[in-house]
Amino acid sequence: MDRGERERDFMPFSRALTPALLIALLAPSLAMAQPPARESTVVIYGEDPCPLVEGEVVVCARRPEEERYRIPRSIRERQQTEVA
C-alpha cells in the first residue's frame, strides 16, 4: 500500500471526525455563553470572604474593617434639618 492509497483510505474518516471534533470543542464555550441566573453586589469588610453562590455572579466591594459600623458617607454628609 503506497502513501496515496493510505491517504485516500483515511480521508472519509477525517471528514466525519471534523464536525464531531468541532462540536466537542465548542460545546463547553456554548454552555458558558448563557448568562447567569442572577447577579448581585455585596459590600464586605476587613478580611471577610466573598460569598460564592452557584448560578449567580457575585461582585464584592471590599471596605476597611474600621468602616463596618459607620454611618454611610452619603448620610453623614447631609445637612442637618431643623426640628420644629
C-alpha positions in Angstrom: 0.0 0.0 0.0 1.6 3.3 -1.1 1.1 6.7 0.5 -1.6 7.8 -1.8 -3.8 4.8 -1.0 -3.3 5.3 2.7 -4.4 9.0 2.4 -7.5 8.0 0.4 -8.5 5.4 3.0 -8.0 8.0 5.8 -9.9 10.8 4.1 -13.5 9.7 4.8 -12.7 9.1 8.4 -11.1 12.6 8.8 -14.1 14.2 7.1 -16.5 12.5 9.5 -14.3 13.3 12.5 -14.0 17.1 11.8 -17.6 18.1 12.6 -17.7 15.9 15.7 -14.4 17.4 16.9 -15.7 20.9 16.3 -18.8 20.2 18.3 -16.8 18.7 21.1 -14.5 21.7 21.3 -17.3 24.3 21.1 -19.8 22.7 23.4 -18.2 23.9 26.7 -17.9 27.5 25.4 -21.6 27.5 24.2 -22.7 26.3 27.7 -20.7 29.1 29.3 -22.2 31.7 26.9 -25.5 31.6 28.8 -25.9 34.5 31.2 -26.1 33.7 34.9 -29.5 33.4 36.5 -28.8 36.3 38.9 -26.2 39.0 39.7 -25.6 40.8 43.0 -23.2 43.2 44.5 -22.1 42.8 48.2 -20.0 45.1 50.4 -17.7 43.1 52.6 -15.4 44.4 55.4 -11.9 43.6 56.5 -10.9 40.0 55.7 -14.4 38.6 55.3 -14.6 36.2 52.3 -16.7 37.0 49.3 -19.7 34.6 49.2 -19.9 32.1 46.4 -23.3 31.2 45.1 -23.9 28.6 42.4 -25.5 30.0 39.3 -25.0 33.6 40.4 -22.4 36.2 39.7 -21.4 38.0 43.0 -19.3 41.2 42.8 -17.7 42.1 46.1 -16.6 45.6 47.1 -14.1 45.4 50.0 -14.0 48.2 52.6 -11.6 48.6 55.6 -12.7 47.0 58.8 -13.0 50.4 60.5 -16.0 51.3 58.3 -18.0 48.2 59.3 -20.3 50.0 61.7 -20.0 53.6 60.4 -23.0 55.5 59.0 -22.5 55.7 55.2 -20.8 58.9 54.0 -23.8 59.9 51.9 -26.0 60.0 55.0 -23.2 61.5 57.3 -22.7 64.5 55.0 -26.4 65.5 54.6 -27.1 68.9 56.0 -28.9 68.9 59.3 -32.6 69.9 59.1 -34.1 71.9 61.9 -36.7 70.1 64.0 -39.7 72.3 64.9 
